[in-house]
Amino acid sequence: MNQSFIRDQMKSFILERGLQAGDPLPNEQELMAQLGVGRHPLREAIKALQAVGIIEIRHGHGTYVGQVTLQSLEDGLAFRMSQSMTGDLQDVRNVLEVRQALEVGLAAEVVAHYSTTDTSHLEALVSAMESKAAAGEYFPKEDWAFHEALYKPLGNALIIDFLSVFWRTFADVDPRLPGPRYTPTDAAGWHRDLLTTLRSGTPDLFAHSMKSHFTGIHTRLGE
């Protein structure tokens, strides 16, 4: 009986019983009996599922259904992008392309939401960016908060999860990208333009601004 089969059996066990994150799983002896597997292959399967967050082991307490995150995806992307930094940068370009496609593709939904929603919190963030830019400082905290605020109201937590993964992996390689880095003033200007076109209520204009927002990174990648 191979490991893949046992992992599938464990996942089916969780799904068929409607177990949710945080729910306890039977002890090892019970799982062995219910799945018809031995101790060693069961433990190996549990380790594999733990690695991707499907199962959580609380030492001294037992085994529980895990809270699945995108940590394994983030770790994999970070490693591939670091490898790419010593080569042709293709994986860096690929991740940038996916993030850009996601953000540009959501333009209509974002504009529709903010057509009836106050943008004062976005204004405060852009103003903070401009203040830091005037002092020659970059502003990663405000930058991420701005993008998170654009998409969080859409109610799709997976969008935020994916974007945060792309954000953190890029933040890791950004200091090592080739070419001169765009200035804080440039970055603040792109975000001011995003807010202006968002307030215009025109999805095409906002989508164009979002695409332009990535110009600085594309330039550093020789595109």
Secondary structure in CASP SS format (residue, H / E / C, confidence):
PFRMAT SS
TARGET T0000
AUTHOR 0000-0000-0000
METHOD secondary structure of the structure
MODEL  1
M C 1.00
N C 1.00
Q H 1.00
S H 1.00
F H 1.00
I H 1.00
R H 1.00
D H 1.00
Q H 1.00
M H 1.00
K H 1.00
S H 1.00
F H 1.00
I H 1.00
L H 1.00
E H 1.00
R C 1.00
G C 1.00
L C 1.00
Q C 1.00
A C 1.00
G C 1.00
D C 1.00
P E 1.00
L C 1.00
P C 1.00
N C 1.00
E H 1.00
Q H 1.00
E H 1.00
L H 1.00
M H 1.00
A H 1.00
Q H 1.00
L H 1.00
G C 1.00
V C 1.00
G C 1.00
R H 1.00
H H 1.00
P H 1.00
L H 1.00
R H 1.00
E H 1.00
A H 1.00
I H 1.00
K H 1.00
A H 1.00
L H 1.00
Q H 1.00
A H 1.00
V C 1.00
G C 1.00
I C 1.00
I E 1.00
E E 1.00
I E 1.00
R E 1.00
H C 1.00
G C 1.00
H C 1.00
G E 1.00
T E 1.00
Y E 1.00
V E 1.00
G C 1.00
Q C 1.00
V C 1.00
T C 1.00
L C 1.00
Q H 1.00
S H 1.00
L H 1.00
E H 1.00
D H 1.00
G H 1.00
L H 1.00
A H 1.00
F H 1.00
R H 1.00
M H 1.00
S H 1.00
Q H 1.00
S H 1.00
M H 1.00
T C 1.00
G C 1.00
D C 1.00
L C 1.00
Q H 1.00
D H 1.00
V H 1.00
R H 1.00
N H 1.00
V H 1.00
L H 1.00
E H 1.00
V H 1.00
R H 1.00
Q H 1.00
A H 1.00
L H 1.00
E H 1.00
V H 1.00
G H 1.00
L C 1.00
A H 1.00
A H 1.00
E H 1.00
V H 1.00
V H 1.00
A H 1.00
H H 1.00
Y H 1.00
S C 1.00
T C 1.00
T C 1.00
D C 1.00
T C 1.00
S H 1.00
H H 1.00
L H 1.00
E H 1.00
A H 1.00
L H 1.00
V H 1.00
S H 1.00
A H 1.00
M H 1.00
E H 1.00
S H 1.00
K H 1.00
A H 1.00
A H 1.00
A C 1.00
G C 1.00
E C 1.00
Y C 1.00
F C 1.00
P H 1.00
K H 1.00
E H 1.00
D H 1.00
W H 1.00
A H 1.00
F H 1.00
H H 1.00
E H 1.00
A H 1.00
L H 1.00
Y H 1.00
K H 1.00
P H 1.00
L H 1.00
G C 1.00
N C 1.00
A H 1.00
L H 1.00
I H 1.00
I H 1.00
D H 1.00
F H 1.00
L H 1.00
S H 1.00
V H 1.00
F H 1.00
W H 1.00
R H 1.00
T H 1.00
F H 1.00
A H 1.00
D H 1.00
V H 1.00
D H 1.00
P H 1.00
R H 1.00
L C 1.00
P C 1.00
G C 1.00
P C 1.00
R C 1.00
Y C 1.00
T C 1.00
P H 1.00
T H 1.00
D H 1.00
A H 1.00
A H 1.00
G H 1.00
W H 1.00
H H 1.00
R H 1.00
D H 1.00
L H 1.00
L H 1.00
T H 1.00
T H 1.00
L H 1.00
R H 1.00
S H 1.00
G C 1.00
T C 1.00
P H 1.00
D H 1.00
L H 1.00
F H 1.00
A H 1.00
H H 1.00
S H 1.00
M H 1.00
K H 1.00
S H 1.00
H H 1.00
F C 1.00
T H 1.00
G H 1.00
I H 1.00
H H 1.00
T H 1.00
R H 1.00
L C 1.00
G C 1.00
E C 1.00
END
